[in-house]
Amino acid sequence: MALGLALAGCKTGSQAQQSPLSLRTADQVAVVDGKSVTYGEVEKEQGGKLAQAEVKALTELYDVRRNAVEQYVTKRLLEQEAKAKGQTLEQWFDKDLLGMVPAPSDEEMKKFYEQNKSQMGGKSYDEIKERIATYLKQQKGRDQLTKVVDDLKQKHGVQITLAQPNLPRVEVAATGPSRGPENAPVTIVEFSDFQCPYCGREYPVVERLMKEYDGKVRLVFRHFPLEFHPFAQKAAEAGACAADQGGEKFWKLHDRMFTNQQKLAVDDLKGYAKELGLDSSRFEKCLDSGEKRALVEADEKAGQEAGVSGTPAFFVNGVFINGAVPYEQFKDAVDRELKRKG
């Protein structure tokens, strides 16, 4: 294993670094008829789109910088360790590190071969076992390297002090059914559509986040049914009707709708309400009357003003996250906010 590889890592604060990407609302960005046009004027007209783009650019820049810092620190620690033993980094890596790694057993190699047989190009175990042994030893070497680096960081008191970027925030009212404590340090406002497949994909991600950050995150749900989803409007109204009977009833129906996205006709919604123990007559009267249409439209308007054009869309303490993102991206956003809050 080369040492370089081992080191590589739906649509419609205080002392924070000043990035050249950032613009202030008072900054002049154009002149028309001799009169200044400020960035704030443009930003107001474009809603949250510019903020969304800036969040993406700044977080990507920060991630690249942090990875560079991590790699630099790791290489420096390893070079110091090798020098103390009178070796070059390459010598230390091959002799000491890989030397500490035991060769894989025949049982381990056969198990790996069987699990990856379809990728072996038709070769027998005996024909390819030496390559498997090399690969598995390198894999163990990477694991050992991670442990060594972690120990060295602790030994030398390493702290990564690269400042988090100042991310633009969009003011969004946290009104609607909610989960989590009212005083949680992180509030996530979600604009979603019960029929949207991307929202359905993100549903377990949000559930995992709420479990792993229990007590630290408050989730507020707001409706944003997309017009090309024929059942989304009534599903949103059904959620609002359920909320009239208590937050627990809303979240039960919320979960049922997201796990049954192919069955969201009005009769299905009424059936779910009955199964979940809602007052059926009250729920059906509310749903049939359309009395919650105005509430849903108000949520949509609030989302549009904040720059939402598709679902799902999230605001983590006002920081815009657009679309169905991986859990790790959501976790990073929450961790940044918790760190910012101290």
C-alpha positions as a Markdown table, in Angstrom:
| # | Residue | x | y | z |
|---|---|---|---|---|
| 1 | Met | 0.0 | 0.0 | 0.0 |
| 2 | Ala | 1.4 | 3.4 | -1.0 |
| 3 | Leu | 1.9 | 5.8 | 1.9 |
| 4 | Gly | 0.1 | 8.6 | 0.1 |
| 5 | Leu | -3.1 | 6.4 | -0.1 |
| 6 | Ala | -2.8 | 5.6 | 3.6 |
| 7 | Leu | -2.8 | 9.3 | 4.5 |
| 8 | Ala | -5.6 | 10.4 | 2.2 |
| 9 | Gly | -8.5 | 10.7 | 3.7 |
| 10 | Cys | -38.1 | 17.0 | -5.6 |
| 11 | Lys | -37.9 | 20.5 | -7.6 |
| 12 | Thr | -40.1 | 23.4 | -8.5 |
| 13 | Gly | -19.4 | 33.3 | 15.8 |
| 14 | Ser | -16.4 | 34.4 | 17.3 |
| 15 | Gln | -13.2 | 34.7 | 15.3 |
| 16 | Ala | -15.0 | 33.2 | 12.3 |
| 17 | Gln | -13.1 | 33.6 | 9.1 |
| 18 | Gln | -14.3 | 36.2 | 6.6 |
| 19 | Ser | -14.6 | 34.5 | 3.3 |
| 20 | Pro | -14.4 | 36.3 | -0.1 |
| 21 | Leu | -17.6 | 34.5 | -0.9 |
| 22 | Ser | -19.4 | 36.5 | 1.8 |
| 23 | Leu | -21.2 | 39.8 | 0.9 |
| 24 | Arg | -22.9 | 42.3 | 3.2 |
| 25 | Thr | -26.3 | 43.6 | 2.6 |
| 26 | Ala | -24.9 | 47.1 | 2.2 |
| 27 | Asp | -22.3 | 46.1 | -0.4 |
| 28 | Gln | -22.7 | 47.7 | -3.8 |
| 29 | Val | -23.1 | 45.1 | -6.6 |
| 30 | Ala | -24.3 | 47.3 | -9.5 |
| 31 | Val | -25.1 | 50.8 | -10.6 |
| 32 | Val | -28.2 | 51.8 | -12.6 |
| 33 | Asp | -28.7 | 55.4 | -13.8 |
| 34 | Gly | -26.0 | 56.4 | -11.5 |
| 35 | Lys | -27.8 | 54.9 | -8.5 |
| 36 | Ser | -26.2 | 52.1 | -6.4 |
| 37 | Val | -27.8 | 48.6 | -6.2 |
| 38 | Thr | -26.9 | 46.8 | -3.0 |
| 39 | Tyr | -26.6 | 43.1 | -2.4 |
| 40 | Gly | -29.4 | 43.4 | 0.1 |
| 41 | Glu | -31.8 | 44.5 | -2.6 |
| 42 | Val | -30.9 | 41.6 | -4.8 |
| 43 | Glu | -31.0 | 39.2 | -1.9 |
| 44 | Lys | -34.5 | 40.3 | -0.9 |
| 45 | Glu | -35.7 | 39.8 | -4.4 |
| 46 | Gln | -34.2 | 36.3 | -4.8 |
| 47 | Gly | -35.4 | 35.0 | -1.4 |
| 48 | Gly | -33.3 | 32.2 | 0.0 |
| 49 | Lys | -31.7 | 31.0 | -3.3 |
| 50 | Leu | -28.5 | 33.0 | -2.8 |
| 51 | Ala | -28.2 | 32.0 | 0.8 |
| 52 | Gln | -28.6 | 28.3 | -0.2 |
| 53 | Ala | -25.8 | 28.7 | -2.8 |
| 54 | Glu | -23.5 | 30.5 | -0.3 |
| 55 | Val | -24.1 | 27.8 | 2.4 |
| 56 | Lys | -23.1 | 25.1 | -0.1 |
| 57 | Ala | -20.0 | 26.9 | -1.3 |
| 58 | Leu | -18.8 | 27.9 | 2.2 |
| 59 | Thr | -19.3 | 24.4 | 3.7 |
| 60 | Glu | -17.5 | 22.7 | 0.8 |
| 61 | Leu | -14.6 | 25.2 | 1.1 |
| 62 | Tyr | -14.4 | 24.5 | 4.9 |
| 63 | Asp | -14.5 | 20.7 | 4.3 |
| 64 | Val | -11.6 | 20.9 | 1.8 |
| 65 | Arg | -9.6 | 23.2 | 4.2 |
| 66 | Arg | -10.2 | 20.9 | 7.2 |
| 67 | Asn | -9.2 | 17.8 | 5.2 |
| 68 | Ala | -6.0 | 19.6 | 4.2 |
| 69 | Val | -5.3 | 20.5 | 7.8 |
| 70 | Glu | -6.0 | 17.0 | 9.0 |
| 71 | Gln | -3.6 | 15.5 | 6.4 |
| 72 | Tyr | -0.8 | 18.0 | 7.2 |
| 73 | Val | -1.1 | 17.3 | 10.9 |
| 74 | Thr | -1.1 | 13.6 | 10.4 |
| 75 | Lys | 1.9 | 13.6 | 8.1 |
| 76 | Arg | 3.8 | 15.9 | 10.6 |
| 77 | Leu | 3.0 | 13.5 | 13.5 |
| 78 | Leu | 4.1 | 10.5 | 11.6 |
| 79 | Glu | 7.3 | 12.1 | 10.4 |
| 80 | Gln | 8.2 | 13.0 | 14.0 |
| 81 | Glu | 7.5 | 9.4 | 15.1 |
| 82 | Ala | 9.7 | 8.0 | 12.3 |
| 83 | Lys | 12.5 | 10.5 | 13.0 |
| 84 | Ala | 12.6 | 9.6 | 16.7 |
| 85 | Lys | 13.4 | 6.0 | 15.6 |
| 86 | Gly | 16.0 | 7.1 | 13.1 |
| 87 | Gln | 13.9 | 6.2 | 10.1 |
| 88 | Thr | 12.3 | 7.8 | 7.1 |
| 89 | Leu | 8.5 | 7.9 | 7.0 |
| 90 | Glu | 8.4 | 5.2 | 4.3 |
| 91 | Gln | 10.8 | 3.0 | 6.3 |
| 92 | Trp | 8.8 | 3.4 | 9.5 |
| 93 | Phe | 5.6 | 2.6 | 7.6 |
| 94 | Asp | 6.8 | -0.5 | 6.0 |
| 95 | Lys | 8.9 | -1.9 | 8.9 |
| 96 | Asp | 7.1 | -0.8 | 12.1 |
| 97 | Leu | 3.5 | -0.2 | 11.1 |
| 98 | Leu | 3.0 | -3.0 | 8.6 |
| 99 | Gly | 5.3 | -5.2 | 10.7 |
| 100 | Met | 2.9 | -5.0 | 13.5 |
| 101 | Val | 0.0 | -6.2 | 11.3 |
| 102 | Pro | -0.4 | -10.0 | 11.4 |
| 103 | Ala | -0.9 | -11.8 | 8.1 |
| 104 | Pro | -4.5 | -12.8 | 7.5 |
| 105 | Ser | -5.5 | -16.3 | 8.3 |
| 106 | Asp | -6.5 | -18.8 | 5.6 |
| 107 | Glu | -10.0 | -18.7 | 7.1 |
| 108 | Glu | -10.2 | -14.9 | 6.7 |
| 109 | Met | -9.0 | -15.1 | 3.1 |
| 110 | Lys | -11.5 | -17.9 | 2.2 |
| 111 | Lys | -14.3 | -15.9 | 3.7 |
| 112 | Phe | -13.3 | -12.8 | 1.8 |
| 113 | Tyr | -13.1 | -14.8 | -1.4 |
| 114 | Glu | -16.6 | -16.3 | -1.0 |
| 115 | Gln | -18.1 | -12.9 | -0.2 |
| 116 | Asn | -16.5 | -11.3 | -3.3 |
| 117 | Lys | -16.5 | -14.3 | -5.7 |
| 118 | Ser | -18.4 | -12.4 | -8.3 |
| 119 | Gln | -15.6 | -9.8 | -8.6 |
| 120 | Met | -12.8 | -12.4 | -8.9 |
| 121 | Gly | -12.9 | -12.7 | -12.7 |
| 122 | Gly | -13.6 | -16.4 | -12.6 |
| 123 | Lys | -10.3 | -17.2 | -10.8 |
| 124 | Ser | -10.1 | -19.9 | -8.2 |
| 125 | Tyr | -9.2 | -19.3 | -4.6 |
| 126 | Asp | -5.7 | -20.8 | -5.0 |
| 127 | Glu | -5.1 | -18.5 | -8.1 |
| 128 | Ile | -5.8 | -15.3 | -6.3 |
| 129 | Lys | -5.1 | -16.0 | -2.6 |
| 130 | Glu | -1.8 | -14.1 | -2.6 |
| 131 | Arg | -3.5 | -10.9 | -3.9 |
| 132 | Ile | -6.2 | -11.4 | -1.2 |
| 133 | Ala | -3.6 | -11.8 | 1.5 |
| 134 | Thr | -1.9 | -8.5 | 0.4 |
| 135 | Tyr | -5.2 | -6.6 | 0.2 |
| 136 | Leu | -6.4 | -7.8 | 3.7 |
| 137 | Lys | -3.0 | -7.0 | 5.2 |
| 138 | Gln | -3.2 | -3.5 | 3.7 |
| 139 | Gln | -6.7 | -3.1 | 5.1 |
| 140 | Lys | -5.5 | -4.1 | 8.5 |
| 141 | Gly | -2.6 | -1.7 | 8.1 |
| 142 | Arg | -5.1 | 1.2 | 7.4 |
| 143 | Asp | -6.9 | 0.3 | 10.6 |
| 144 | Gln | -3.7 | 0.2 | 12.5 |
| 145 | Leu | -2.6 | 3.5 | 11.1 |
| 146 | Thr | -5.9 | 5.1 | 12.2 |
| 147 | Lys | -5.3 | 3.9 | 15.8 |
| 148 | Val | -1.6 | 5.0 | 15.7 |
| 149 | Val | -2.6 | 8.5 | 14.5 |
| 150 | Asp | -5.4 | 8.8 | 17.1 |
| 151 | Asp | -2.9 | 7.9 | 19.8 |
| 152 | Leu | -0.4 | 10.4 | 18.5 |
| 153 | Lys | -3.0 | 13.1 | 18.4 |
| 154 | Gln | -3.8 | 12.5 | 22.0 |
| 155 | Lys | -0.2 | 12.3 | 23.0 |
| 156 | His | 0.7 | 15.6 | 21.4 |
| 157 | Gly | -2.5 | 17.4 | 22.4 |
| 158 | Val | -3.7 | 18.0 | 18.8 |
| 159 | Gln | -6.6 | 20.4 | 18.4 |
| 160 | Ile | -8.0 | 21.5 | 15.0 |
| 161 | Thr | -8.7 | 25.2 | 15.6 |
| 162 | Leu | -9.8 | 26.0 | 12.0 |
| 163 | Ala | -12.7 | 28.3 | 12.5 |
| 164 | Gln | -16.1 | 27.4 | 11.1 |
| 165 | Pro | -17.4 | 29.7 | 8.4 |
| 166 | Asn | -20.1 | 32.3 | 9.1 |
| 167 | Leu | -23.1 | 30.7 | 7.2 |
| 168 | Pro | -26.0 | 32.9 | 6.0 |
| 169 | Arg | -29.2 | 32.3 | 7.8 |
| 170 | Val | -32.8 | 32.6 | 6.6 |
| 171 | Glu | -35.5 | 33.7 | 9.0 |
| 172 | Val | -38.2 | 31.0 | 9.0 |
| 173 | Ala | -41.0 | 30.9 | 11.6 |
| 174 | Ala | -40.9 | 27.6 | 13.5 |
| 175 | Thr | -44.7 | 27.2 | 13.6 |
| 176 | Gly | -46.4 | 23.9 | 13.2 |
| 177 | Pro | -46.4 | 20.4 | 14.7 |
| 178 | Ser | -43.1 | 19.8 | 16.5 |
| 179 | Arg | -41.0 | 17.2 | 18.3 |
| 180 | Gly | -38.2 | 17.8 | 20.8 |
| 181 | Pro | -37.9 | 20.3 | 23.6 |
| 182 | Glu | -39.0 | 23.9 | 22.9 |
| 183 | Asn | -35.6 | 25.2 | 24.2 |
| 184 | Ala | -33.5 | 22.8 | 22.2 |
| 185 | Pro | -30.2 | 24.4 | 21.0 |
| 186 | Val | -31.0 | 23.3 | 17.4 |
| 187 | Thr | -34.3 | 23.8 | 15.7 |
| 188 | Ile | -34.9 | 22.2 | 12.3 |
| 189 | Val | -37.8 | 23.6 | 10.2 |
| 190 | Glu | -38.8 | 21.0 | 7.5 |
| 191 | Phe | -40.9 | 21.8 | 4.5 |
| 192 | Ser | -42.1 | 18.5 | 3.0 |
| 193 | Asp | -44.6 | 16.7 | 0.8 |
| 194 | Phe | -46.1 | 13.4 | 1.9 |
| 195 | Gln | -46.1 | 12.1 | -1.7 |
| 196 | Cys | -42.6 | 13.2 | -2.7 |
| 197 | Pro | -40.3 | 10.2 | -3.1 |
| 198 | Tyr | -37.3 | 12.2 | -2.0 |
| 199 | Cys | -39.1 | 13.2 | 1.2 |
| 200 | Gly | -39.9 | 9.5 | 1.7 |
| 201 | Arg | -36.2 | 8.7 | 1.2 |
| 202 | Glu | -35.2 | 11.4 | 3.8 |
| 203 | Tyr | -37.8 | 10.3 | 6.4 |
| 204 | Pro | -35.5 | 7.6 | 8.0 |
| 205 | Val | -32.6 | 10.0 | 7.9 |
| 206 | Val | -34.6 | 12.5 | 10.0 |
| 207 | Glu | -35.8 | 9.8 | 12.3 |
| 208 | Arg | -32.3 | 8.6 | 12.9 |
| 209 | Leu | -31.2 | 12.2 | 13.6 |
| 210 | Met | -34.0 | 12.8 | 16.1 |
| 211 | Lys | -33.1 | 9.6 | 18.0 |
| 212 | Glu | -29.3 | 10.2 | 18.1 |
| 213 | Tyr | -29.7 | 13.9 | 19.1 |
| 214 | Asp | -32.6 | 13.3 | 21.5 |
| 215 | Gly | -33.2 | 16.4 | 23.7 |
| 216 | Lys | -30.8 | 18.5 | 21.6 |
| 217 | Val | -33.0 | 19.0 | 18.4 |
| 218 | Arg | -36.5 | 20.3 | 17.9 |
| 219 | Leu | -38.1 | 19.4 | 14.6 |
| 220 | Val | -40.9 | 21.6 | 13.2 |
| 221 | Phe | -43.0 | 20.3 | 10.2 |
| 222 | Arg | -44.4 | 22.6 | 7.6 |
| 223 | His | -46.4 | 21.6 | 4.5 |
| 224 | Phe | -45.2 | 22.1 | 1.0 |
| 225 | Pro | -47.3 | 19.9 | -1.3 |
| 226 | Leu | -46.1 | 20.0 | -4.9 |
| 227 | Glu | -48.8 | 20.5 | -7.6 |
| 228 | Phe | -47.6 | 17.6 | -9.7 |
| 229 | His | -48.2 | 15.1 | -6.9 |
| 230 | Pro | -52.0 | 14.6 | -7.1 |
| 231 | Phe | -52.5 | 13.3 | -3.6 |
| 232 | Ala | -50.1 | 15.6 | -1.8 |
| 233 | Gln | -52.5 | 18.5 | -1.1 |
| 234 | Lys | -55.1 | 16.3 | 0.6 |
| 235 | Ala | -52.4 | 14.4 | 2.5 |
| 236 | Ala | -51.1 | 17.8 | 3.8 |
| 237 | Glu | -54.6 | 18.8 | 4.9 |
| 238 | Ala | -55.0 | 15.4 | 6.6 |
| 239 | Gly | -51.8 | 16.1 | 8.6 |
| 240 | Ala | -53.2 | 19.5 | 9.6 |
| 241 | Cys | -56.5 | 17.9 | 10.6 |
| 242 | Ala | -54.7 | 15.3 | 12.7 |
| 243 | Ala | -52.7 | 18.0 | 14.4 |
| 244 | Asp | -56.0 | 19.5 | 15.7 |
| 245 | Gln | -56.3 | 16.3 | 17.8 |
| 246 | Gly | -52.8 | 16.7 | 19.3 |
| 247 | Gly | -49.2 | 16.5 | 18.3 |
| 248 | Glu | -49.0 | 12.8 | 19.0 |
| 249 | Lys | -51.8 | 12.1 | 16.5 |
| 250 | Phe | -50.1 | 14.2 | 13.8 |
| 251 | Trp | -46.8 | 12.4 | 14.1 |
| 252 | Lys | -48.5 | 9.0 | 14.0 |
| 253 | Leu | -50.3 | 9.9 | 10.8 |
| 254 | His | -47.1 | 11.6 | 9.5 |
| 255 | Asp | -45.2 | 8.3 | 9.9 |
| 256 | Arg | -48.0 | 6.2 | 8.4 |
| 257 | Met | -48.2 | 8.5 | 5.3 |
| 258 | Phe | -44.5 | 8.5 | 4.7 |
| 259 | Thr | -44.3 | 4.7 | 5.0 |
| 260 | Asn | -47.3 | 4.3 | 2.6 |
| 261 | Gln | -46.6 | 6.8 | -0.1 |
| 262 | Gln | -48.3 | 4.8 | -2.8 |
| 263 | Lys | -51.6 | 4.8 | -0.9 |
| 264 | Leu | -52.6 | 8.4 | -0.1 |
| 265 | Ala | -56.1 | 8.7 | -1.6 |
| 266 | Val | -58.7 | 10.3 | 0.6 |
| 267 | Asp | -60.2 | 6.9 | 1.5 |
| 268 | Asp | -56.7 | 5.7 | 2.5 |
| 269 | Leu | -56.2 | 8.8 | 4.7 |
| 270 | Lys | -59.5 | 8.2 | 6.5 |
| 271 | Gly | -58.6 | 4.6 | 7.0 |
| 272 | Tyr | -55.3 | 5.5 | 8.6 |
| 273 | Ala | -56.9 | 8.0 | 10.9 |
| 274 | Lys | -59.3 | 5.3 | 12.1 |
| 275 | Glu | -56.6 | 2.7 | 12.6 |
| 276 | Leu | -54.4 | 5.2 | 14.6 |
| 277 | Gly | -57.2 | 6.1 | 17.0 |
| 278 | Leu | -58.2 | 9.5 | 15.8 |
| 279 | Asp | -61.7 | 10.8 | 16.2 |
| 280 | Ser | -62.9 | 9.6 | 12.8 |
| 281 | Ser | -66.0 | 11.8 | 12.4 |
| 282 | Arg | -64.1 | 14.9 | 13.4 |
| 283 | Phe | -61.1 | 14.1 | 11.1 |
| 284 | Glu | -63.3 | 13.3 | 8.1 |
| 285 | Lys | -65.4 | 16.5 | 8.6 |
| 286 | Cys | -62.2 | 18.5 | 8.7 |
| 287 | Leu | -60.7 | 16.8 | 5.6 |
| 288 | Asp | -63.8 | 16.8 | 3.5 |
| 289 | Ser | -64.5 | 20.5 | 4.2 |
| 290 | Gly | -61.1 | 21.7 | 3.0 |
| 291 | Glu | -60.8 | 23.9 | 6.1 |
| 292 | Lys | -57.1 | 23.3 | 6.3 |
| 293 | Arg | -56.3 | 24.5 | 2.7 |
| 294 | Ala | -55.5 | 28.0 | 3.9 |
| 295 | Leu | -53.1 | 26.7 | 6.6 |
| 296 | Val | -51.3 | 24.6 | 4.0 |
| 297 | Glu | -51.2 | 27.5 | 1.6 |
| 298 | Ala | -49.7 | 29.7 | 4.3 |
| 299 | Asp | -46.9 | 27.1 | 4.9 |
| 300 | Glu | -46.2 | 27.1 | 1.1 |
| 301 | Lys | -46.0 | 30.9 | 1.0 |
| 302 | Ala | -43.6 | 30.9 | 3.9 |
| 303 | Gly | -41.5 | 28.3 | 2.2 |
| 304 | Gln | -41.4 | 30.2 | -1.1 |
| 305 | Glu | -40.4 | 33.4 | 0.7 |
| 306 | Ala | -37.5 | 31.5 | 2.3 |
| 307 | Gly | -36.3 | 30.2 | -1.1 |
| 308 | Val | -37.9 | 26.7 | -1.1 |
| 309 | Ser | -38.6 | 25.5 | -4.6 |
| 310 | Gly | -38.7 | 21.7 | -4.0 |
| 311 | Thr | -38.9 | 19.2 | -1.3 |
| 312 | Pro | -37.6 | 18.2 | 1.1 |
| 313 | Ala | -36.1 | 21.5 | 2.4 |
| 314 | Phe | -34.7 | 22.1 | 5.8 |
| 315 | Phe | -33.6 | 25.1 | 7.8 |
| 316 | Val | -31.2 | 24.1 | 10.6 |
| 317 | Asn | -31.2 | 27.2 | 12.9 |
| 318 | Gly | -31.9 | 29.1 | 9.7 |
| 319 | Val | -29.2 | 27.4 | 7.6 |
| 320 | Phe | -30.7 | 26.1 | 4.4 |
| 321 | Ile | -30.3 | 22.4 | 3.5 |
| 322 | Asn | -31.9 | 21.5 | 0.2 |
| 323 | Gly | -33.1 | 18.1 | -0.9 |
| 324 | Ala | -32.6 | 14.5 | 0.3 |
| 325 | Val | -29.1 | 14.6 | 1.8 |
| 326 | Pro | -27.0 | 11.9 | 3.4 |
| 327 | Tyr | -27.2 | 11.4 | 7.1 |
| 328 | Glu | -23.6 | 12.6 | 7.5 |
| 329 | Gln | -24.3 | 16.0 | 5.9 |
| 330 | Phe | -27.3 | 16.5 | 8.3 |
| 331 | Lys | -25.2 | 15.4 | 11.3 |
| 332 | Asp | -22.4 | 17.8 | 10.3 |
| 333 | Ala | -24.9 | 20.7 | 10.2 |
| 334 | Val | -26.3 | 19.8 | 13.6 |
| 335 | Asp | -22.8 | 19.4 | 15.1 |
| 336 | Arg | -21.8 | 22.8 | 13.8 |
| 337 | Glu | -24.8 | 24.4 | 15.4 |
| 338 | Leu | -24.2 | 22.6 | 18.7 |
| 339 | Lys | -20.6 | 23.8 | 18.7 |
| 340 | Arg | -21.6 | 27.3 | 17.8 |
| 341 | Lys | -24.1 | 27.3 | 20.8 |
| 342 | Gly | -21.3 | 26.1 | 23.1 |
